[in-house]
Amino acid sequence: MEAMQLHTIIIVILICFSGVSATTIMMVNKCPHPVWPGIQPGAGHPVLARGGFKLPPKRSYTLFLPPSWSGRLWGREGCSFDSSGRGKCATGDCGGSLFCNGAGGAPPATLAEITLTAEQDFYDVSLVDGYNLPIAITPFKGTGKCSYAGCVSDLNVMCPVGLQVRSRDKRRVVACKSACSAFNSPRFCCTGSYGNPQTCKPTAYSRIFKVACPRAYSYAYDDPTSIATCTGASYLLTFCPHH
């Protein structure tokens, strides 16, 4: 049995028999390359795991979330850090540090967002800040709708030219910008006179994201069905779920 599977089983057993209702997020890297998860808490919430670390392929890492915690998680790619944790990532970089320590990731990056409340948890995968790699959130042992959320398609292969972020050698697309960050106009950013759901509608760009990833937010006022809810669950966050 692979170490990752054994680790998953042990965590589930611990959750089942510990008698505590602590919420956990297990991050699993199914990508063929390392991913450096970044974790940014919402305002007033604690930084977890120093805000970032390296997760090699086929490895997992479990975060224990404090009650009522909220925040966002993303995967950084193409990172290189020195012994002091200084360096840079090709996508999702958080100020050139291995440990994000509360800083957010530079767009474009696929975001997993979660908010815990006493009544129920809210979670989603968002492409509002663009896309860099596939992510899926799967709840387990919860009650309610508890649906899956995610973007498992490779948007980099279908990214329109105007949104593409290319590798240093220009040979491949490593991320796909949102139309907002690419063009910085109120229409694409849902700001100004477009700052409400009545005036800010899907665009040709956001529709590409939505068709490829129907279970993810494609722009600021995307259909409310993009938010999933569950009560008393723990969560599996998978990078590159189809690998």
C-alpha atoms as one frame of an Amber mdcrd trajectory, in Angstrom:
protein
   0.000   0.000   0.000   1.333   3.419  -0.932   2.365   5.682   1.914  -0.117
   8.338   0.778  -3.057   5.923   0.940  -1.956   4.669   4.351  -1.633   8.256
   5.598  -5.161   9.014   4.356  -6.594   5.946   6.111  -4.828   6.771   9.378
  -6.147  10.349   9.358  -9.713   9.190   8.667  -9.465   6.642  11.510  -8.141
   9.312  13.876 -11.000  11.632  12.966 -13.577   8.883  13.411 -12.364   7.684
  16.817 -10.928  10.785  18.443 -14.356  12.095  19.370 -13.369  15.623  18.343
 -15.040  17.592  15.611 -11.860  19.284  14.394 -12.042  20.168  10.727  -9.108
  18.993   8.664  -7.973  19.660   5.121  -5.757  16.979   3.666  -3.772  18.289
   0.697  -2.696  15.632  -1.797  -0.338  16.255  -4.711  -1.211  14.076  -7.707
   0.760  16.288 -10.096   3.856  14.705 -11.689   5.953  17.538 -10.191   6.244
  19.222  -6.778   3.641  21.773  -5.716   4.260  24.397  -3.025   0.870  25.005
  -1.342   0.185  28.542  -0.168  -2.266  29.260   2.666  -3.644  32.736   3.373
  -6.015  33.225   6.324  -8.914  35.639   6.240  -8.596  38.816   8.322  -8.238
  38.058  12.028  -7.549  34.343  11.548  -4.250  32.590  12.318  -1.606  31.654
   9.749  -1.399  27.856   9.437   1.785  25.878   8.590   3.666  29.184   8.274
   1.594  29.839   5.168   3.426  27.492   2.802   5.646  24.478   2.245   6.814
  22.022  -0.423   4.614  19.030  -1.275   6.364  16.440  -3.480   4.409  14.232
  -5.928   2.268  11.472  -4.342   2.596  13.063  -0.912  -0.045  14.496   1.401
  -0.142  17.030   4.217  -2.969  17.469   6.724  -3.963  20.856   8.135  -6.067
  21.109  11.285  -8.357  24.145  11.009  -9.361  26.157  14.084 -13.124  26.677
  14.611 -14.613  29.455  12.445 -11.411  29.694  10.383 -11.564  31.097   6.871
  -8.971  31.452   4.186  -7.731  30.485   0.768  -5.304  27.843  -0.447  -3.511
  27.555  -3.774  -0.670  25.675  -5.422   2.583  27.339  -6.449   4.584  25.810
  -9.293   8.127  26.062 -10.613   9.573  27.212  -7.291  13.196  27.459  -6.229
  14.218  28.499  -2.704  17.551  28.789  -0.932  18.308  27.389   2.528  16.762
  30.460   4.168  13.474  30.031   2.275  14.015  32.924  -0.149  13.431  32.439
  -3.854  10.676  32.577  -6.434   7.850  30.595  -8.005   6.813  30.647 -11.667
   3.134  30.824 -10.621   1.348  31.709  -7.376   4.416  33.355  -5.803   3.863
  34.989  -2.385   6.529  37.651  -2.176   9.484  35.390  -2.946   9.221  33.302
   0.222   8.742  29.595   0.915   6.617  30.593   3.911   3.822  32.925   2.790
   3.150  33.977   6.431  -0.228  35.525   5.618   0.638  36.915   2.173  -1.502
  36.034  -0.833  -0.386  34.465  -4.078   0.362  36.508  -7.188  -2.297  35.931
  -9.831  -2.965  34.009 -11.932  -3.551  31.134  -9.523  -6.403  28.683  -9.001
  -7.828  29.330  -5.522  -9.571  27.025  -3.056 -11.594  29.094  -0.571 -13.196
  27.885   2.660 -15.125  29.500   5.510 -16.093  27.500   8.595 -19.138  28.492
  10.664 -21.004  26.807  13.510 -23.964  26.080  11.218 -22.188  25.021   8.026
 -19.019  25.391   5.985 -18.834  27.294   2.695 -16.195  26.339   0.126 -15.446
  26.890  -3.536 -12.742  26.800  -6.189 -12.287  30.175  -7.850 -10.841  31.251
 -11.205 -11.568  34.927 -10.483  -7.804  35.453  -9.999  -6.988  33.269 -13.013
  -5.753  29.672 -13.278  -2.462  27.856 -12.920  -3.253  24.212 -12.102  -6.246
  21.892 -11.550  -7.679  21.721  -8.008 -10.564  19.732  -6.503 -12.201  19.899
  -3.051 -14.027  16.787  -1.858 -15.760  16.726   1.553 -16.133  13.556   3.621
 -18.082  12.601   6.761 -20.265  15.722   6.517 -24.013  16.290   6.371 -25.976
  18.395   3.890 -25.428  18.792   0.153 -21.643  18.477   0.544 -20.989  18.661
  -3.173 -17.655  18.475  -4.906 -16.064  21.752  -6.039 -13.206  22.161  -8.438
 -11.595  22.880 -11.752 -10.004  19.705 -13.083  -9.626  20.714 -16.752  -6.285
  22.024 -17.963  -7.206  25.597 -18.850  -3.627  26.314 -19.920  -4.133  24.308
 -23.114  -7.233  26.338 -24.101  -6.197  29.740 -22.715  -6.833  32.621 -25.181
  -3.644  34.304 -26.400  -4.414  37.581 -24.602  -4.601  35.791 -21.236  -1.594
  33.476 -21.530   1.368  33.502 -19.143   4.275  31.701 -20.762   7.310  29.952
 -19.314  10.649  31.723 -19.319  11.648  29.979 -22.558   8.211  30.908 -24.030
   7.596  27.298 -25.067   4.560  26.553 -22.918   1.650  28.239 -21.176   2.115
  27.984 -17.378  -0.952  29.974 -16.315  -4.044  31.723 -17.643  -4.879  35.249
 -16.461  -8.385  36.371 -15.642  -9.783  38.910 -18.114  -9.805  41.398 -15.210
  -6.058  41.195 -14.587  -5.277  41.055 -18.331  -7.345  44.086 -19.385  -8.089
  45.862 -16.058 -11.439  47.223 -17.224 -14.594  47.672 -15.076 -16.541  45.351
 -17.352 -14.179  42.446 -16.742 -13.438  43.317 -13.086 -17.082  43.950 -12.042
 -16.169  47.383 -10.656 -17.652  50.867 -11.025 -20.967  50.792 -12.884 -20.402
  47.036 -13.355 -20.114  46.481  -9.572 -23.304  44.452  -9.121 -24.779  41.198
 -10.431 -27.330  43.028 -12.596 -24.721  44.837 -14.715 -21.725  42.487 -14.514
 -22.490  39.552 -16.774 -20.437  36.651 -18.146 -18.004  37.546 -20.937 -16.530
  35.477 -23.748 -13.491  34.954 -21.518 -15.334  33.900 -18.368 -17.517  31.547
 -20.444 -14.394  29.680 -21.582 -13.539  29.111 -17.903 -17.122  28.149 -17.017
 -17.564  25.653 -19.831 -14.267  23.968 -18.946 -14.881  24.104 -15.178 -18.618
  24.278 -14.401 -18.000  23.634 -10.671 -15.754  26.671 -10.193 -16.254  30.448
  -9.963 -15.486  31.983 -13.364 -15.985  35.687 -12.525 -16.951  37.844  -9.528
 -20.735  37.424  -9.799 -20.808  33.867 -11.047 -23.881  31.748 -10.374 -24.316
  31.124  -6.615 -24.214  27.387  -7.312 -20.433  27.795  -7.502 -20.403  27.896
  -3.668 -20.762  24.502  -1.968 -21.900  23.929   1.625 -21.435  21.120   4.132
 -21.757  20.661   7.907 -19.264  18.864  10.156 -17.041  17.659   7.328 -13.355
  17.313   6.704 -11.938  18.021   3.281  -9.633  16.548   0.678  -7.877  19.158
  -1.480  -6.264  17.536  -4.499  -3.775  19.174  -6.857  -3.997  17.669 -10.399
  -6.827  15.269  -9.423  -6.886  13.422 -12.764  -3.200  12.482 -12.805
